[in-house]
Amino acid sequence: MQGKKTKVVTASAAKGLNMHKGKSKILRHNTACTNPITIDGDLEDVKAFTYLGSIIGEQGGSDADVKARIGKARAAYLQLRNIWNSKQLSTNTK
């Protein structure tokens, strides 16, 4: 994996792009290899991360993502519940 990372860094640098050490993370999926991957120092190993709004975990499942989305929907509903249940506001206003 270190070799692939080195090729990406080299090709990116040739085009004027840089890999940011602080923004790069390592998510190991179904591997026993624990060798560190480096870009001017070791990269951080994580159990899960969020990419384009979706939670990606070690197991590759969508359970954590679904739970997070349900939690966000519940929070949004609870914020608006008083408005929707209000008798003082007309249906058109709601």
Secondary structure, DSSP 8 states (H G I E B T S, - for coil): -HHHHHHHHHHHHHTT----TTT-EE---S-------BSSSB-EE-SEEEETTEEEETT--SHHHHHHHHHHHHHHHHHHHHHHH-SSS-TTT-
